[in-house]
């Protein structure tokens, strides 16, 4: 059995949540924020059988996407400056962690 954590951009959260449910899986949603740009994210926590991991990852991959966003150079570099200029950065997509678990119960 596996425990999966999928960190998804808030822009994709609803689409990923709906697709996970439609695929027959359950997930707990947690509000989270990223260190880079301090942007809003949603962390999905799911317990599943070993054989379902790749299927869940494919559902998440299909419904979360990377996108370009312009931010100030101060935000992108994390330093204060007297001059700031726009910088294009890549945001979105998903970060997924999979770990083994010994026991899972739904009570």
PDB file as gemmi writes it, atoms N, CA and C in Angstrom:
CRYST1    1.000    1.000    1.000  90.00  90.00  90.00 P 1                      
ATOM      1  N   UNK A   1       0.841  -1.173   0.000  1.00  0.00           N  
ATOM      2  CA  UNK A   1       0.000   0.000   0.000  1.00  0.00           C  
ATOM      3  C   UNK A   1       0.888   1.239   0.000  1.00  0.00           C  
ATOM      4  N   UNK A   2       0.418   2.296  -0.653  1.00  0.00           N  
ATOM      5  CA  UNK A   2       1.186   3.533  -0.791  1.00  0.00           C  
ATOM      6  C   UNK A   2       0.408   4.726  -0.256  1.00  0.00           C  
ATOM      7  N   UNK A   3       1.161   5.716   0.209  1.00  0.00           N  
ATOM      8  CA  UNK A   3       0.610   7.013   0.582  1.00  0.00           C  
ATOM      9  C   UNK A   3       1.194   8.019  -0.392  1.00  0.00           C  
ATOM     10  N   UNK A   4       0.316   8.755  -1.069  1.00  0.00           N  
ATOM     11  CA  UNK A   4       0.748   9.729  -2.063  1.00  0.00           C  
ATOM     12  C   UNK A   4       0.407  11.138  -1.598  1.00  0.00           C  
ATOM     13  N   UNK A   5       1.366  12.043  -1.793  1.00  0.00           N  
ATOM     14  CA  UNK A   5       1.149  13.469  -1.583  1.00  0.00           C  
ATOM     15  C   UNK A   5       1.366  14.134  -2.936  1.00  0.00           C  
ATOM     16  N   UNK A   6       0.370  14.848  -3.422  1.00  0.00           N  
ATOM     17  CA  UNK A   6       0.486  15.557  -4.692  1.00  0.00           C  
ATOM     18  C   UNK A   6       0.248  17.040  -4.436  1.00  0.00           C  
ATOM     19  N   UNK A   7       1.268  17.845  -4.697  1.00  0.00           N  
ATOM     20  CA  UNK A   7       1.176  19.288  -4.496  1.00  0.00           C  
ATOM     21  C   UNK A   7       0.887  19.917  -5.858  1.00  0.00           C  
ATOM     22  N   UNK A   8      -0.273  20.586  -5.937  1.00  0.00           N  
ATOM     23  CA  UNK A   8      -0.793  21.086  -7.206  1.00  0.00           C  
ATOM     24  C   UNK A   8      -1.091  22.572  -7.073  1.00  0.00           C  
ATOM     25  N   UNK A   9      -0.832  23.334  -8.126  1.00  0.00           N  
ATOM     26  CA  UNK A   9      -1.159  24.756  -8.149  1.00  0.00           C  
ATOM     27  C   UNK A   9      -2.659  24.945  -7.959  1.00  0.00           C  
ATOM     28  N   UNK A  10      -3.048  25.977  -7.212  1.00  0.00           N  
ATOM     29  CA  UNK A  10      -4.475  26.231  -6.969  1.00  0.00           C  
ATOM     30  C   UNK A  10      -5.283  26.379  -8.254  1.00  0.00           C  
ATOM     31  N   UNK A  11      -4.658  26.879  -9.316  1.00  0.00           N  
ATOM     32  CA  UNK A  11      -5.381  27.031 -10.588  1.00  0.00           C  
ATOM     33  C   UNK A  11      -5.853  25.692 -11.144  1.00  0.00           C  
ATOM     34  N   UNK A  12      -5.166  24.608 -10.795  1.00  0.00           N  
ATOM     35  CA  UNK A  12      -5.504  23.277 -11.291  1.00  0.00           C  
ATOM     36  C   UNK A  12      -6.225  22.415 -10.258  1.00  0.00           C  
ATOM     37  N   UNK A  13      -6.371  22.913  -9.060  1.00  0.00           N  
ATOM     38  CA  UNK A  13      -6.888  22.128  -7.939  1.00  0.00           C  
ATOM     39  C   UNK A  13      -8.262  21.515  -8.206  1.00  0.00           C  
ATOM     40  N   UNK A  14      -9.191  22.314  -8.696  1.00  0.00           N  
ATOM     41  CA  UNK A  14     -10.554  21.814  -8.921  1.00  0.00           C  
ATOM     42  C   UNK A  14     -10.570  20.718  -9.992  1.00  0.00           C  
ATOM     43  N   UNK A  15      -9.852  20.946 -11.062  1.00  0.00           N  
ATOM     44  CA  UNK A  15      -9.796  19.972 -12.150  1.00  0.00           C  
ATOM     45  C   UNK A  15      -9.180  18.649 -11.680  1.00  0.00           C  
ATOM     46  N   UNK A  16      -8.080  18.727 -10.924  1.00  0.00           N  
ATOM     47  CA  UNK A  16      -7.431  17.518 -10.404  1.00  0.00           C  
ATOM     48  C   UNK A  16      -8.357  16.802  -9.429  1.00  0.00           C  
ATOM     49  N   UNK A  17      -8.982  17.551  -8.528  1.00  0.00           N  
ATOM     50  CA  UNK A  17      -9.889  16.949  -7.540  1.00  0.00           C  
ATOM     51  C   UNK A  17     -11.035  16.209  -8.222  1.00  0.00           C  
ATOM     52  N   UNK A  18     -11.654  16.844  -9.203  1.00  0.00           N  
ATOM     53  CA  UNK A  18     -12.760  16.217  -9.927  1.00  0.00           C  
ATOM     54  C   UNK A  18     -12.308  14.963 -10.658  1.00  0.00           C  
ATOM     55  N   UNK A  19     -11.137  15.024 -11.288  1.00  0.00           N  
ATOM     56  CA  UNK A  19     -10.636  13.883 -12.055  1.00  0.00           C  
ATOM     57  C   UNK A  19     -10.268  12.712 -11.148  1.00  0.00           C  
ATOM     58  N   UNK A  20      -9.692  12.993  -9.992  1.00  0.00           N  
ATOM     59  CA  UNK A  20      -9.357  11.932  -9.034  1.00  0.00           C  
ATOM     60  C   UNK A  20     -10.632  11.223  -8.580  1.00  0.00           C  
ATOM     61  N   UNK A  21     -11.646  11.998  -8.261  1.00  0.00           N  
ATOM     62  CA  UNK A  21     -12.922  11.427  -7.817  1.00  0.00           C  
ATOM     63  C   UNK A  21     -13.580  10.629  -8.941  1.00  0.00           C  
ATOM     64  N   UNK A  22     -13.576  11.190 -10.151  1.00  0.00           N  
ATOM     65  CA  UNK A  22     -14.182  10.516 -11.295  1.00  0.00           C  
ATOM     66  C   UNK A  22     -13.480   9.189 -11.600  1.00  0.00           C  
ATOM     67  N   UNK A  23     -12.170   9.126 -11.320  1.00  0.00           N  
ATOM     68  CA  UNK A  23     -11.399   7.898 -11.557  1.00  0.00           C  
ATOM     69  C   UNK A  23     -11.618   6.863 -10.459  1.00  0.00           C  
ATOM     70  N   UNK A  24     -12.401   7.229  -9.438  1.00  0.00           N  
ATOM     71  CA  UNK A  24     -12.750   6.274  -8.387  1.00  0.00           C  
ATOM     72  C   UNK A  24     -11.843   6.290  -7.170  1.00  0.00           C  
ATOM     73  N   UNK A  25     -11.053   7.337  -7.018  1.00  0.00           N  
ATOM     74  CA  UNK A  25     -10.155   7.439  -5.864  1.00  0.00           C  
ATOM     75  C   UNK A  25     -10.652   8.507  -4.898  1.00  0.00           C  
ATOM     76  N   UNK A  26     -10.187   8.423  -3.672  1.00  0.00           N  
ATOM     77  CA  UNK A  26     -10.510   9.428  -2.661  1.00  0.00           C  
ATOM     78  C   UNK A  26      -9.236  10.166  -2.294  1.00  0.00           C  
ATOM     79  N   UNK A  27      -9.393  11.440  -1.967  1.00  0.00           N  
ATOM     80  CA  UNK A  27      -8.237  12.242  -1.568  1.00  0.00           C  
ATOM     81  C   UNK A  27      -8.657  13.242  -0.508  1.00  0.00           C  
ATOM     82  N   UNK A  28      -7.749  13.540   0.376  1.00  0.00           N  
ATOM     83  CA  UNK A  28      -7.936  14.610   1.346  1.00  0.00           C  
ATOM     84  C   UNK A  28      -7.191  15.822   0.807  1.00  0.00           C  
ATOM     85  N   UNK A  29      -7.864  16.978   0.766  1.00  0.00           N  
ATOM     86  CA  UNK A  29      -7.267  18.204   0.249  1.00  0.00           C  
ATOM     87  C   UNK A  29      -6.807  19.074   1.408  1.00  0.00           C  
ATOM     88  N   UNK A  30      -5.578  19.558   1.301  1.00  0.00           N  
ATOM     89  CA  UNK A  30      -5.021  20.465   2.300  1.00  0.00           C  
ATOM     90  C   UNK A  30      -4.551  21.734   1.608  1.00  0.00           C  
ATOM     91  N   UNK A  31      -4.887  22.892   2.167  1.00  0.00           N  
ATOM     92  CA  UNK A  31      -4.380  24.150   1.627  1.00  0.00           C  
ATOM     93  C   UNK A  31      -2.906  24.266   1.999  1.00  0.00           C  
ATOM     94  N   UNK A  32      -2.091  24.689   1.044  1.00  0.00           N  
ATOM     95  CA  UNK A  32      -0.662  24.831   1.303  1.00  0.00           C  
ATOM     96  C   UNK A  32      -0.119  25.985   0.471  1.00  0.00           C  
ATOM     97  N   UNK A  33       1.079  26.407   0.778  1.00  0.00           N  
ATOM     98  CA  UNK A  33       1.704  27.458  -0.030  1.00  0.00           C  
ATOM     99  C   UNK A  33       3.142  27.069  -0.297  1.00  0.00           C  
ATOM    100  N   UNK A  34       3.601  27.450  -1.486  1.00  0.00           N  
ATOM    101  CA  UNK A  34       4.959  27.101  -1.882  1.00  0.00           C  
ATOM    102  C   UNK A  34       5.964  28.117  -1.383  1.00  0.00           C  
ATOM    103  N   UNK A  35       7.178  27.682  -1.233  1.00  0.00           N  
ATOM    104  CA  UNK A  35       8.242  28.583  -0.821  1.00  0.00           C  
ATOM    105  C   UNK A  35       8.615  29.540  -1.940  1.00  0.00           C  
ATOM    106  N   UNK A  36       8.600  29.054  -3.179  1.00  0.00           N  
ATOM    107  CA  UNK A  36       8.920  29.886  -4.328  1.00  0.00           C  
ATOM    108  C   UNK A  36       7.702  30.719  -4.680  1.00  0.00           C  
ATOM    109  N   UNK A  37       7.811  32.011  -4.649  1.00  0.00           N  
ATOM    110  CA  UNK A  37       6.751  32.978  -4.929  1.00  0.00           C  
ATOM    111  C   UNK A  37       5.648  32.968  -3.875  1.00  0.00           C  
ATOM    112  N   UNK A  38       5.723  32.114  -2.869  1.00  0.00           N  
ATOM    113  CA  UNK A  38       4.698  31.993  -1.818  1.00  0.00           C  
ATOM    114  C   UNK A  38       3.311  31.835  -2.421  1.00  0.00           C  
ATOM    115  N   UNK A  39       3.220  31.112  -3.508  1.00  0.00           N  
ATOM    116  CA  UNK A  39       1.943  30.965  -4.198  1.00  0.00           C  
ATOM    117  C   UNK A  39       1.084  29.891  -3.554  1.00  0.00           C  
ATOM    118  N   UNK A  40      -0.224  29.994  -3.768  1.00  0.00           N  
ATOM    119  CA  UNK A  40      -1.166  29.048  -3.197  1.00  0.00           C  
ATOM    120  C   UNK A  40      -1.151  27.720  -3.922  1.00  0.00           C  
ATOM    121  N   UNK A  41      -1.180  26.676  -3.143  1.00  0.00           N  
ATOM    122  CA  UNK A  41      -1.221  25.317  -3.671  1.00  0.00           C  
ATOM    123  C   UNK A  41      -2.281  24.519  -2.932  1.00  0.00           C  
ATOM    124  N   UNK A  42      -2.578  23.361  -3.462  1.00  0.00           N  
ATOM    125  CA  UNK A  42      -3.399  22.381  -2.775  1.00  0.00           C  
ATOM    126  C   UNK A  42      -2.590  21.101  -2.702  1.00  0.00           C  
ATOM    127  N   UNK A  43      -2.529  20.506  -1.520  1.00  0.00           N  
ATOM    128  CA  UNK A  43      -1.847  19.230  -1.362  1.00  0.00           C  
ATOM    129  C   UNK A  43      -2.907  18.155  -1.225  1.00  0.00           C  
ATOM    130  N   UNK A  44      -2.864  17.176  -2.117  1.00  0.00           N  
ATOM    131  CA  UNK A  44      -3.766  16.036  -2.067  1.00  0.00           C  
ATOM    132  C   UNK A  44      -3.048  14.894  -1.366  1.00  0.00           C  
ATOM    133  N   UNK A  45      -3.717  14.264  -0.419  1.00  0.00           N  
ATOM    134  CA  UNK A  45      -3.161  13.126   0.301  1.00  0.00           C  
ATOM    135  C   UNK A  45      -4.055  11.927   0.009  1.00  0.00           C  
ATOM    136  N   UNK A  46      -3.454  10.833  -0.518  1.00  0.00           N  
ATOM    137  CA  UNK A  46      -4.233   9.670  -0.932  1.00  0.00           C  
ATOM    138  C   UNK A  46      -3.533   8.385  -0.530  1.00  0.00           C  
ATOM    139  N   UNK A  47      -4.289   7.430  -0.014  1.00  0.00           N  
ATOM    140  CA  UNK A  47      -3.779   6.078   0.218  1.00  0.00           C  
ATOM    141  C   UNK A  47      -4.320   5.217  -0.922  1.00  0.00           C  
ATOM    142  N   UNK A  48      -3.454   4.362  -1.482  1.00  0.00           N  
ATOM    143  CA  UNK A  48      -3.889   3.532  -2.608  1.00  0.00           C  
ATOM    144  C   UNK A  48      -3.098   2.236  -2.645  1.00  0.00           C  
ATOM    145  N   UNK A  49      -3.578   1.305  -3.434  1.00  0.00           N  
ATOM    146  CA  UNK A  49      -2.857   0.055  -3.661  1.00  0.00           C  
ATOM    147  C   UNK A  49      -1.653   0.345  -4.554  1.00  0.00           C  
ATOM    148  N   UNK A  50      -0.621  -0.469  -4.424  1.00  0.00           N  
ATOM    149  CA  UNK A  50       0.605  -0.265  -5.196  1.00  0.00           C  
ATOM    150  C   UNK A  50       0.325  -0.149  -6.701  1.00  0.00           C  
ATOM    151  N   UNK A  51      -0.580  -0.951  -7.202  1.00  0.00           N  
ATOM    152  CA  UNK A  51      -0.883  -0.966  -8.627  1.00  0.00           C  
ATOM    153  C   UNK A  51      -1.628   0.250  -9.137  1.00  0.00           C  
ATOM    154  N   UNK A  52      -2.142   1.100  -8.241  1.00  0.00           N  
ATOM    155  CA  UNK A  52      -2.896   2.292  -8.652  1.00  0.00           C  
ATOM    156  C   UNK A  52      -2.032   3.547  -8.767  1.00  0.00           C  
ATOM    157  N   UNK A  53      -0.790   3.476  -8.320  1.00  0.00           N  
ATOM    158  CA  UNK A  53       0.067   4.666  -8.274  1.00  0.00           C  
ATOM    159  C   UNK A  53       0.220   5.303  -9.652  1.00  0.00           C  
ATOM    160  N   UNK A  54       0.586   4.536 -10.652  1.00  0.00           N  
ATOM    161  CA  UNK A  54       0.807   5.100 -11.986  1.00  0.00           C  
ATOM    162  C   UNK A  54      -0.474   5.680 -12.577  1.00  0.00           C  
ATOM    163  N   UNK A  55      -1.587   5.059 -12.312  1.00  0.00           N  
ATOM    164  CA  UNK A  55      -2.871   5.568 -12.813  1.00  0.00           C  
ATOM    165  C   UNK A  55      -3.208   6.918 -12.189  1.00  0.00           C  
ATOM    166  N   UNK A  56      -2.990   7.042 -10.875  1.00  0.00           N  
ATOM    167  CA  UNK A  56      -3.257   8.314 -10.190  1.00  0.00           C  
ATOM    168  C   UNK A  56      -2.306   9.398 -10.696  1.00  0.00           C  
ATOM    169  N   UNK A  57      -1.039   9.053 -10.873  1.00  0.00           N  
ATOM    170  CA  UNK A  57      -0.083  10.036 -11.393  1.00  0.00           C  
ATOM    171  C   UNK A  57      -0.502  10.511 -12.777  1.00  0.00           C  
ATOM    172  N   UNK A  58      -0.988   9.625 -13.614  1.00  0.00           N  
ATOM    173  CA  UNK A  58      -1.423  10.011 -14.956  1.00  0.00           C  
ATOM    174  C   UNK A  58      -2.636  10.943 -14.890  1.00  0.00           C  
ATOM    175  N   UNK A  59      -3.573  10.681 -13.976  1.00  0.00           N  
ATOM    176  CA  UNK A  59      -4.734  11.562 -13.794  1.00  0.00           C  
ATOM    177  C   UNK A  59      -4.257  12.957 -13.402  1.00  0.00           C  
ATOM    178  N   UNK A  60      -3.331  13.025 -12.457  1.00  0.00           N  
ATOM    179  CA  UNK A  60      -2.810  14.323 -12.005  1.00  0.00           C  
ATOM    180  C   UNK A  60      -2.063  15.013 -13.138  1.00  0.00           C  
ATOM    181  N   UNK A  61      -1.228  14.289 -13.861  1.00  0.00           N  
ATOM    182  CA  UNK A  61      -0.458  14.850 -14.977  1.00  0.00           C  
ATOM    183  C   UNK A  61      -1.391  15.438 -16.038  1.00  0.00           C  
ATOM    184  N   UNK A  62      -2.477  14.755 -16.321  1.00  0.00           N  
ATOM    185  CA  UNK A  62      -3.419  15.200 -17.347  1.00  0.00           C  
ATOM    186  C   UNK A  62      -4.142  16.480 -16.943  1.00  0.00           C  
ATOM    187  N   UNK A  63      -4.352  16.682 -15.642  1.00  0.00           N  
ATOM    188  CA  UNK A  63      -5.180  17.805 -15.190  1.00  0.00           C  
ATOM    189  C   UNK A  63      -4.414  18.917 -14.473  1.00  0.00           C  
ATOM    190  N   UNK A  64      -3.107  18.853 -14.487  1.00  0.00           N  
ATOM    191  CA  UNK A  64      -2.305  19.963 -13.961  1.00  0.00           C  
ATOM    192  C   UNK A  64      -1.283  20.324 -15.020  1.00  0.00           C  
ATOM    193  N   UNK A  65      -1.052  21.603 -15.197  1.00  0.00           N  
ATOM    194  CA  UNK A  65      -0.161  21.997 -16.278  1.00  0.00           C  
ATOM    195  C   UNK A  65       0.804  23.086 -15.818  1.00  0.00           C  
ATOM    196  N   UNK A  66       1.948  23.096 -16.443  1.00  0.00           N  
ATOM    197  CA  UNK A  66       2.910  24.165 -16.207  1.00  0.00           C  
ATOM    198  C   UNK A  66       2.519  25.351 -17.053  1.00  0.00           C  
ATOM    199  N   UNK A  67       2.793  26.530 -16.549  1.00  0.00           N  
ATOM    200  CA  UNK A  67       2.494  27.753 -17.280  1.00  0.00           C  
ATOM    201  C   UNK A  67       3.560  28.788 -16.951  1.00  0.00           C  
ATOM    202  N   UNK A  68       3.679  29.781 -17.794  1.00  0.00           N  
ATOM    203  CA  UNK A  68       4.628  30.879 -17.580  1.00  0.00           C  
ATOM    204  C   UNK A  68       3.900  32.020 -16.874  1.00  0.00           C  
ATOM    205  N   UNK A  69       4.614  32.687 -15.974  1.00  0.00           N  
ATOM    206  CA  UNK A  69       4.048  33.811 -15.239  1.00  0.00           C  
ATOM    207  C   UNK A  69       5.133  34.863 -15.077  1.00  0.00           C  
ATOM    208  N   UNK A  70       4.753  36.116 -15.232  1.00  0.00           N  
ATOM    209  CA  UNK A  70       5.715  37.198 -15.029  1.00  0.00           C  
ATOM    210  C   UNK A  70       5.623  37.685 -13.590  1.00  0.00           C  
ATOM    211  N   UNK A  71       6.778  37.808 -12.961  1.00  0.00           N  
ATOM    212  CA  UNK A  71       6.867  38.312 -11.595  1.00  0.00           C  
ATOM    213  C   UNK A  71       8.017  39.307 -11.535  1.00  0.00           C  
ATOM    214  N   UNK A  72       8.077  40.060 -10.454  1.00  0.00           N  
ATOM    215  CA  UNK A  72       9.184  40.998 -10.304  1.00  0.00           C  
ATOM    216  C   UNK A  72      10.471  40.224 -10.025  1.00  0.00           C  
ATOM    217  N   UNK A  73      11.580  40.802 -10.426  1.00  0.00           N  
ATOM    218  CA  UNK A  73      12.865  40.144 -10.191  1.00  0.00           C  
ATOM    219  C   UNK A  73      13.119  39.941  -8.704  1.00  0.00           C  
ATOM    220  N   UNK A  74      12.591  40.836  -7.861  1.00  0.00           N  
ATOM    221  CA  UNK A  74      12.740  40.678  -6.409  1.00  0.00           C  
ATOM    222  C   UNK A  74      12.085  39.386  -5.931  1.00  0.00           C  
ATOM    223  N   UNK A  75      10.881  39.103  -6.426  1.00  0.00           N  
ATOM    224  CA  UNK A  75      10.188  37.870  -6.039  1.00  0.00           C  
ATOM    225  C   UNK A  75      10.922  36.643  -6.556  1.00  0.00           C  
ATOM    226  N   UNK A  76      11.348  36.698  -7.816  1.00  0.00           N  
ATOM    227  CA  UNK A  76      11.980  35.541  -8.437  1.00  0.00           C  
ATOM    228  C   UNK A  76      13.332  35.222  -7.804  1.00  0.00           C  
ATOM    229  N   UNK A  77      14.074  36.264  -7.447  1.00  0.00           N  
ATOM    230  CA  UNK A  77      15.413  36.047  -6.896  1.00  0.00           C  
ATOM    231  C   UNK A  77      15.433  36.010  -5.382  1.00  0.00           C  
ATOM    232  N   UNK A  78      14.355  36.494  -4.760  1.00  0.00           N  
ATOM    233  CA  UNK A  78      14.271  36.471  -3.302  1.00  0.00           C  
ATOM    234  C   UNK A  78      15.170  37.480  -2.616  1.00  0.00           C  
ATOM    235  N   UNK A  79      15.493  38.561  -3.295  1.00  0.00           N  
ATOM    236  CA  UNK A  79      16.321  39.615  -2.703  1.00  0.00           C  
ATOM    237  C   UNK A  79      15.670  40.966  -2.940  1.00  0.00           C  
ATOM    238  N   UNK A  80      15.911  41.886  -2.016  1.00  0.00           N  
ATOM    239  CA  UNK A  80      15.391  43.242  -2.181  1.00  0.00           C  
ATOM    240  C   UNK A  80      16.360  44.030  -3.030  1.00  0.00           C  
ATOM    241  N   UNK A  81      15.806  44.885  -3.879  1.00  0.00           N  
ATOM    242  CA  UNK A  81      16.639  45.659  -4.780  1.00  0.00           C  
ATOM    243  C   UNK A  81      15.970  46.997  -5.032  1.00  0.00           C  
ATOM    244  N   UNK A  82      16.771  47.997  -5.342  1.00  0.00           N  
ATOM    245  CA  UNK A  82      16.205  49.310  -5.655  1.00  0.00           C  
ATOM    246  C   UNK A  82      15.645  49.333  -7.072  1.00  0.00           C  
ATOM    247  N   UNK A  83      16.091  48.394  -7.899  1.00  0.00           N  
ATOM    248  CA  UNK A  83      15.551  48.287  -9.260  1.00  0.00           C  
ATOM    249  C   UNK A  83      14.939  46.905  -9.439  1.00  0.00           C  
ATOM    250  N   UNK A  84      13.750  46.917  -9.952  1.00  0.00           N  
ATOM    251  CA  UNK A  84      13.051  45.654 -10.174  1.00  0.00           C  
ATOM    252  C   UNK A  84      12.624  45.590 -11.635  1.00  0.00           C  
ATOM    253  N   UNK A  85      12.674  44.409 -12.208  1.00  0.00           N  
ATOM    254  CA  UNK A  85      12.268  44.231 -13.598  1.00  0.00           C  
ATOM    255  C   UNK A  85      11.495  42.927 -13.694  1.00  0.00           C  
ATOM    256  N   UNK A  86      10.606  42.813 -14.688  1.00  0.00           N  
ATOM    257  CA  UNK A  86       9.803  41.595 -14.814  1.00  0.00           C  
ATOM    258  C   UNK A  86      10.655  40.400 -15.267  1.00  0.00           C  
ATOM    259  N   UNK A  87      10.374  39.270 -14.675  1.00  0.00           N  
ATOM    260  CA  UNK A  87      11.060  38.023 -15.006  1.00  0.00           C  
ATOM    261  C   UNK A  87       9.995  36.971 -15.269  1.00  0.00           C  
ATOM    262  N   UNK A  88      10.170  36.177 -16.321  1.00  0.00           N  
ATOM    263  CA  UNK A  88       9.223  35.105 -16.618  1.00  0.00           C  
ATOM    264  C   UNK A  88       9.692  33.822 -15.934  1.00  0.00           C  
ATOM    265  N   UNK A  89       8.799  33.227 -15.150  1.00  0.00           N  
ATOM    266  CA  UNK A  89       9.125  31.986 -14.440  1.00  0.00           C  
ATOM    267  C   UNK A  89       8.091  30.919 -14.795  1.00  0.00           C  
ATOM    268  N   UNK A  90       8.463  29.684 -14.593  1.00  0.00           N  
ATOM    269  CA  UNK A  90       7.574  28.559 -14.840  1.00  0.00           C  
ATOM    270  C   UNK A  90       6.891  28.187 -13.527  1.00  0.00           C  
ATOM    271  N   UNK A  91       5.557  28.106 -13.529  1.00  0.00           N  
ATOM    272  CA  UNK A  91       4.788  27.722 -12.346  1.00  0.00           C  
ATOM    273  C   UNK A  91       3.808  26.619 -12.728  1.00  0.00           C  
ATOM    274  N   UNK A  92       3.218  26.014 -11.744  1.00  0.00           N  
ATOM    275  CA  UNK A  92       2.200  25.003 -12.000  1.00  0.00           C  
ATOM    276  C   UNK A  92       2.775  23.610 -12.078  1.00  0.00           C  
ATOM    277  N   UNK A  93       2.024  22.726 -12.701  1.00  0.00           N  
ATOM    278  CA  UNK A  93       2.415  21.329 -12.726  1.00  0.00           C  
ATOM    279  C   UNK A  93       2.094  20.696 -11.381  1.00  0.00           C  
ATOM    280  N   UNK A  94       2.766  19.633 -11.059  1.00  0.00           N  
ATOM    281  CA  UNK A  94       2.534  18.954  -9.779  1.00  0.00           C  
ATOM    282  C   UNK A  94       3.835  18.347  -9.285  1.00  0.00           C  
ATOM    283  N   UNK A  95       3.962  18.297  -7.980  1.00  0.00           N  
ATOM    284  CA  UNK A  95       5.063  17.583  -7.338  1.00  0.00           C  
ATOM    285  C   UNK A  95       4.423  16.450  -6.551  1.00  0.00           C  
ATOM    286  N   UNK A  96       4.865  15.216  -6.801  1.00  0.00           N  
ATOM    287  CA  UNK A  96       4.212  14.047  -6.213  1.00  0.00           C  
ATOM    288  C   UNK A  96       5.227  13.224  -5.423  1.00  0.00           C  
ATOM    289  N   UNK A  97       4.868  12.893  -4.201  1.00  0.00           N  
ATOM    290  CA  UNK A  97       5.675  12.026  -3.349  1.00  0.00           C  
ATOM    291  C   UNK A  97       4.894  10.737  -3.121  1.00  0.00           C  
ATOM    292  N   UNK A  98       5.571   9.610  -3.204  1.00  0.00           N  
ATOM    293  CA  UNK A  98       4.947   8.304  -2.965  1.00  0.00           C  
ATOM    294  C   UNK A  98       5.788   7.580  -1.928  1.00  0.00           C  
ATOM    295  N   UNK A  99       5.127   7.102  -0.877  1.00  0.00           N  
ATOM    296  CA  UNK A  99       5.834   6.381   0.177  1.00  0.00           C  
ATOM    297  C   UNK A  99       5.045   5.133   0.570  1.00  0.00           C  
ATOM    298  N   UNK A 100       5.747   4.129   1.029  1.00  0.00           N  
ATOM    299  CA  UNK A 100       5.092   2.887   1.466  1.00  0.00           C  
ATOM    300  C   UNK A 100       4.463   3.102   2.836  1.00  0.00           C  
ATOM    301  N   UNK A 101       3.293   2.485   3.045  1.00  0.00           N  
ATOM    302  CA  UNK A 101       2.666   2.496   4.365  1.00  0.00           C  
ATOM    303  C   UNK A 101       2.323   1.064   4.758  1.00  0.00           C  
ATOM    304  N   UNK A 102       2.380   0.795   6.055  1.00  0.00           N  
ATOM    305  CA  UNK A 102       2.076  -0.543   6.554  1.00  0.00           C  
ATOM    306  C   UNK A 102       0.599  -0.773   6.782  1.00  0.00           C  
ATOM    307  N   UNK A 103      -0.098   0.321   7.103  1.00  0.00           N  
ATOM    308  CA  UNK A 103      -1.505   0.142   7.474  1.00  0.00           C  
ATOM    309  C   UNK A 103      -2.294   1.392   7.126  1.00  0.00           C  
ATOM    310  N   UNK A 104      -3.529   1.167   6.694  1.00  0.00           N  
ATOM    311  CA  UNK A 104      -4.443   2.250   6.389  1.00  0.00           C  
ATOM    312  C   UNK A 104      -5.836   1.802   6.783  1.00  0.00           C  
ATOM    313  N   UNK A 105      -6.553   2.625   7.510  1.00  0.00           N  
ATOM    314  CA  UNK A 105      -7.932   2.311   7.896  1.00  0.00           C  
ATOM    315  C   UNK A 105      -8.817   3.501   7.666  1.00  0.00           C  
ATOM    316  N   UNK A 106     -10.009   3.248   7.187  1.00  0.00           N  
ATOM    317  CA  UNK A 106     -11.030   4.279   7.057  1.00  0.00           C  
ATOM    318  C   UNK A 106     -12.123   3.902   8.064  1.00  0.00           C  
ATOM    319  N   UNK A 107     -12.281   4.701   9.111  1.00  0.00           N  
ATOM    320  CA  UNK A 107     -13.250   4.351  10.177  1.00  0.00           C  
ATOM    321  C   UNK A 107     -14.395   5.324  10.223  1.00  0.00           C  
TER     322      UNK A 107                                                      
END                                                                             
